[in-house]
């Protein structure tokens, strides 16, 4: 106890003791599995026996048409979700943050928009699968029927399946992004808007010249996690198509492809190579985006 007390009260040792749980967790659940994945990606694993094969898995991956199909599906989903889940929640957050309308109605709206994020993806996937059912009784087909159109086989065609996935993403994450942007807006000093109003700036001008510049860190953060979320999406597609198989592999994502090769086909070495490539792609895109956005630039001394 005396030794522990001296360590805790030591100005040199105490900081290391306090960060030790984080470091241990990082090593146990991130760095060690990552290193193990790199090792597996250079091996052929058969019935628990691993043999070193160098970069053969990566060569097979490069020549696999299905991998590029899955990568295209994930990249397309990522780009479209960013295009939808950045501007729309941003505008809605600005409307909630404004002084127009009832505060009680705004509070109810914020609470209701956040509820989907608390809903299980499994439950949400089943519900959206029923909504986009092929029969005329499906909700989406009832809607198109109002306009005199024939029922659409949503999940049998590429565009229909993509619309269903995007609708599910919008339903789940719009409320979360609204709260991110709303928190950023409420951190902007009110004096900025008061000064702009005195100078004769309208609401639109204030939004583009005050709100957006001050929201840059929040926008960068939301975009960064959206890049990862888009490329790492799996369970939504898995539930929507009742498994990892979809017509013409239109719903196959990179994680779905990894699951197919590693779990369904028991090719753990090849699946590890897929995981390593996905990690490199996500890190490259995010680091490039953060660099272009000026996140790593040092603030000039005033």
C-alpha positions as CSV (number, residue, x, y, z in Angstrom):
1,X,0.0,0.0,0.0
2,X,2.8,2.4,0.8
3,X,4.4,1.7,-2.6
4,X,1.1,2.3,-4.4
5,X,0.5,5.5,-2.4
6,X,3.9,6.8,-3.4
7,X,3.2,6.0,-7.0
8,X,-0.2,7.7,-7.0
9,X,1.2,10.9,-5.3
10,X,4.3,10.9,-7.6
11,X,4.1,13.7,-10.2
12,X,6.1,11.5,-12.6
13,X,4.4,8.2,-12.2
14,X,0.8,9.2,-11.6
15,X,0.0,10.3,-15.2
16,X,1.2,7.0,-16.6
17,X,-1.0,5.1,-14.1
18,X,-4.1,7.1,-15.1
19,X,-3.6,6.5,-18.9
20,X,-2.6,2.8,-18.3
21,X,-6.2,1.5,-18.7
22,X,-6.6,3.2,-22.0
23,X,-3.2,1.9,-23.3
24,X,-4.0,-1.6,-22.1
25,X,-7.4,-1.5,-23.8
26,X,-5.9,-0.2,-27.0
27,X,-3.2,-2.9,-27.1
28,X,-5.6,-5.7,-26.2
29,X,-8.6,-4.8,-28.5
30,X,-7.0,-2.9,-31.4
31,X,-3.3,-3.1,-31.9
32,X,-2.9,-6.8,-31.2
33,X,-5.9,-7.9,-33.4
34,X,-4.7,-5.6,-36.1
35,X,-1.2,-7.1,-36.0
36,X,-2.8,-10.6,-36.0
37,X,-4.9,-9.6,-39.0
38,X,-1.8,-8.5,-41.0
39,X,-0.2,-11.8,-40.2
40,X,-3.2,-13.8,-41.3
41,X,-3.4,-11.9,-44.6
42,X,-0.1,-13.3,-45.6
43,X,-1.1,-16.9,-44.7
44,X,-3.3,-19.6,-46.0
45,X,-5.4,-21.0,-43.2
46,X,-6.8,-24.5,-43.7
47,X,-8.3,-26.5,-40.9
48,X,-6.5,-24.5,-38.3
49,X,-3.1,-24.9,-40.0
50,X,-1.5,-21.7,-41.3
51,X,1.1,-21.6,-44.1
52,X,2.9,-18.5,-45.1
53,X,2.1,-17.5,-48.8
54,X,3.4,-13.9,-48.9
55,X,1.2,-11.5,-50.9
56,X,-0.7,-14.2,-52.8
57,X,-4.0,-13.2,-51.0
58,X,-3.6,-9.6,-52.1
59,X,-2.9,-10.7,-55.7
60,X,-6.0,-12.8,-55.7
61,X,-7.9,-9.9,-54.2
62,X,-6.7,-7.6,-56.9
63,X,-7.9,-10.0,-59.6
64,X,-11.3,-10.8,-58.0
65,X,-14.1,-9.1,-59.9
66,X,-16.5,-9.6,-57.0
67,X,-14.3,-7.6,-54.6
68,X,-14.4,-4.6,-56.9
69,X,-18.1,-5.0,-57.2
70,X,-18.4,-4.9,-53.4
71,X,-16.0,-1.9,-53.2
72,X,-18.1,0.0,-55.8
73,X,-21.3,-0.7,-53.9
74,X,-19.8,0.5,-50.6
75,X,-18.2,3.6,-52.2
76,X,-21.5,4.5,-53.9
77,X,-23.4,4.1,-50.6
78,X,-20.8,6.2,-48.8
79,X,-20.9,9.1,-51.3
80,X,-24.7,9.2,-51.4
81,X,-25.1,9.0,-47.6
82,X,-22.7,11.9,-47.2
83,X,-24.5,13.9,-49.9
84,X,-27.8,13.4,-48.0
85,X,-26.8,13.2,-44.3
86,X,-24.7,16.4,-44.2
87,X,-26.9,19.1,-45.9
88,X,-30.3,17.9,-44.8
89,X,-29.6,17.6,-41.1
90,X,-27.6,20.8,-41.3
91,X,-30.6,22.7,-42.6
92,X,-33.0,21.1,-40.1
93,X,-30.6,21.9,-37.3
94,X,-30.5,25.5,-38.4
95,X,-34.4,25.6,-38.4
96,X,-34.5,24.1,-34.9
97,X,-31.9,26.5,-33.6
98,X,-33.7,29.6,-35.0
99,X,-36.1,31.6,-32.9
100,X,-39.0,30.8,-35.2
101,X,-41.7,28.4,-34.0
102,X,-42.6,26.9,-30.7
103,X,-39.8,25.6,-28.5
104,X,-42.1,22.8,-27.3
105,X,-42.7,21.6,-30.8
106,X,-38.9,21.8,-31.5
107,X,-38.2,19.7,-28.4
108,X,-40.7,17.0,-29.5
109,X,-39.2,17.0,-33.0
110,X,-35.6,16.6,-31.7
111,X,-36.6,13.7,-29.4
112,X,-38.6,11.9,-32.2
113,X,-35.7,12.3,-34.7
114,X,-33.3,10.7,-32.2
115,X,-35.5,7.6,-31.5
116,X,-34.5,5.7,-34.7
117,X,-30.8,5.7,-33.6
118,X,-31.9,3.7,-30.5
119,X,-33.8,1.2,-32.6
120,X,-32.1,-2.2,-33.4
121,X,-30.7,-2.4,-36.9
122,X,-32.2,-5.9,-37.1
123,X,-35.7,-4.6,-36.3
124,X,-35.3,-1.6,-38.6
125,X,-34.1,-3.9,-41.5
126,X,-37.1,-6.1,-41.2
127,X,-39.5,-3.2,-41.2
128,X,-37.9,-1.6,-44.2
129,X,-37.9,-4.9,-46.0
130,X,-41.6,-5.1,-45.5
131,X,-42.0,-1.5,-46.6
132,X,-40.2,-2.2,-49.9
133,X,-41.9,-5.5,-50.5
134,X,-42.7,-6.5,-54.1
135,X,-46.4,-7.0,-53.5
136,X,-48.9,-4.3,-54.0
137,X,-49.6,-4.2,-50.3
138,X,-46.1,-2.9,-49.5
139,X,-46.0,0.7,-48.3
140,X,-43.8,2.0,-51.1
141,X,-45.8,0.3,-53.7
142,X,-49.0,1.7,-52.2
143,X,-47.4,5.1,-52.5
144,X,-46.4,4.7,-56.2
145,X,-49.9,3.2,-56.8
146,X,-51.4,6.6,-55.8
147,X,-49.7,8.0,-58.9
148,X,-51.1,5.2,-61.1
149,X,-47.8,3.3,-61.4
150,X,-47.4,-0.5,-61.3
151,X,-45.8,-2.2,-58.2
152,X,-42.0,-2.0,-58.3
153,X,-39.8,-4.9,-57.4
154,X,-37.6,-2.7,-55.2
155,X,-35.1,-5.2,-53.9
156,X,-34.8,-7.0,-57.2
157,X,-33.4,-4.1,-59.1
158,X,-30.2,-2.2,-58.3
159,X,-31.7,1.3,-58.1
160,X,-34.6,0.1,-55.9
161,X,-32.3,-1.6,-53.5
162,X,-30.1,1.4,-53.3
163,X,-33.1,3.6,-52.5
164,X,-34.1,1.3,-49.7
165,X,-30.6,1.4,-48.2
166,X,-30.5,5.1,-48.4
167,X,-34.0,5.5,-46.9
168,X,-32.9,3.3,-44.0
169,X,-29.7,5.3,-43.5
170,X,-31.7,8.6,-43.6
171,X,-34.2,7.3,-41.1
172,X,-31.6,6.1,-38.7
173,X,-29.0,8.9,-38.8
174,X,-30.7,12.1,-39.6
175,X,-31.6,12.8,-36.0
176,X,-28.1,12.0,-34.8
177,X,-26.5,14.4,-37.2
178,X,-29.1,17.0,-36.3
179,X,-27.9,16.8,-32.7
180,X,-24.3,17.1,-33.8
181,X,-24.9,20.2,-35.8
182,X,-27.3,21.7,-33.2
183,X,-24.6,21.3,-30.5
184,X,-22.1,23.1,-32.8
185,X,-24.6,25.9,-33.5
186,X,-25.4,26.5,-29.9
187,X,-21.7,26.9,-29.1
188,X,-21.5,29.9,-31.5
189,X,-21.6,33.1,-29.5
190,X,-24.9,35.0,-29.9
191,X,-22.9,38.3,-30.3
192,X,-21.9,37.3,-33.8
193,X,-25.5,37.2,-34.9
194,X,-26.4,40.4,-33.1
195,X,-23.6,42.2,-34.8
196,X,-24.5,40.8,-38.2
197,X,-28.2,41.9,-37.6
198,X,-27.0,45.4,-36.7
199,X,-25.0,45.5,-40.0
200,X,-28.1,44.6,-41.9
201,X,-27.3,40.9,-42.7
202,X,-30.2,38.6,-43.3
203,X,-30.8,35.1,-42.0
204,X,-29.4,33.5,-45.2
205,X,-26.3,35.7,-45.1
206,X,-25.8,34.9,-41.4
207,X,-26.1,31.2,-42.1
208,X,-23.4,31.2,-44.8
209,X,-21.0,33.8,-43.2
210,X,-21.4,32.9,-39.5
211,X,-23.0,29.5,-39.0
212,X,-21.1,27.5,-41.7
213,X,-17.6,28.8,-40.9
214,X,-18.0,28.2,-37.2
215,X,-19.5,24.8,-37.8
216,X,-16.5,23.6,-39.8
217,X,-15.0,21.3,-37.0
218,X,-18.5,19.7,-36.6
219,X,-18.9,19.2,-40.3
220,X,-15.4,17.7,-40.6
221,X,-16.2,15.3,-37.7
222,X,-19.6,14.2,-39.1
223,X,-18.1,13.7,-42.6
224,X,-15.2,11.7,-41.2
225,X,-17.5,9.2,-39.3
226,X,-19.8,9.1,-42.3
227,X,-16.9,8.0,-44.5
228,X,-16.1,5.1,-42.1
229,X,-19.8,4.3,-41.6
230,X,-20.5,4.2,-45.4
231,X,-17.6,1.9,-46.2
232,X,-18.1,-0.3,-43.2
233,X,-21.9,-0.8,-43.7
234,X,-23.0,-4.4,-43.5
235,X,-25.9,-5.2,-41.2
236,X,-28.4,-2.9,-42.9
237,X,-27.9,-4.7,-46.3
238,X,-27.7,-8.1,-44.6
239,X,-31.2,-7.6,-43.0
240,X,-32.7,-5.9,-46.0
241,X,-31.9,-8.8,-48.3
242,X,-32.4,-11.6,-45.7
243,X,-28.8,-12.6,-45.8
244,X,-25.5,-11.9,-47.6
245,X,-26.9,-12.9,-51.0
246,X,-28.7,-10.3,-53.2
247,X,-29.7,-10.3,-56.9
248,X,-26.6,-9.8,-59.0
249,X,-24.8,-9.0,-55.7
250,X,-26.3,-5.5,-55.8
251,X,-26.4,-5.3,-52.0
252,X,-22.9,-6.9,-51.4
253,X,-20.7,-4.5,-49.4
254,X,-17.0,-4.9,-48.6
255,X,-17.8,-6.1,-45.1
256,X,-20.3,-8.5,-46.6
257,X,-17.7,-9.8,-49.0
258,X,-15.3,-10.2,-46.1
259,X,-18.0,-12.1,-44.2
260,X,-18.7,-14.3,-47.2
261,X,-15.0,-15.3,-47.7
262,X,-14.0,-15.5,-44.1
263,X,-17.1,-17.0,-42.4
264,X,-19.2,-18.6,-45.1
265,X,-16.2,-20.0,-47.2
266,X,-13.8,-20.3,-44.2
267,X,-11.0,-18.5,-46.1
268,X,-9.6,-16.6,-43.2
269,X,-6.4,-15.5,-44.8
270,X,-8.1,-14.0,-47.8
271,X,-10.7,-12.4,-45.6
272,X,-8.0,-10.8,-43.5
273,X,-6.5,-9.3,-46.7
274,X,-9.9,-7.8,-47.4
275,X,-9.9,-6.3,-44.0
276,X,-6.4,-4.8,-44.3
277,X,-7.3,-3.3,-47.7
278,X,-10.5,-1.8,-46.3
279,X,-8.6,-0.3,-43.4
280,X,-6.0,1.2,-45.8
281,X,-8.7,2.7,-48.0
282,X,-10.7,4.2,-45.1
283,X,-7.5,5.7,-43.5
284,X,-6.3,7.1,-46.9
285,X,-9.7,8.7,-47.6
286,X,-10.0,10.2,-44.1
287,X,-6.5,11.4,-43.8
288,X,-6.7,13.0,-47.3
289,X,-10.0,14.7,-46.3
290,X,-8.6,15.9,-43.0
291,X,-5.5,17.3,-44.7
292,X,-7.5,19.1,-47.4
293,X,-9.9,20.5,-44.7
294,X,-7.0,22.0,-42.9
295,X,-7.5,19.9,-39.7
296,X,-3.8,19.3,-39.2
297,X,-2.7,22.9,-39.8
298,X,-1.5,24.8,-36.7
299,X,-3.4,27.9,-35.8
300,X,-1.4,31.0,-36.5
301,X,-0.3,32.9,-33.5
302,X,-2.2,36.0,-32.7
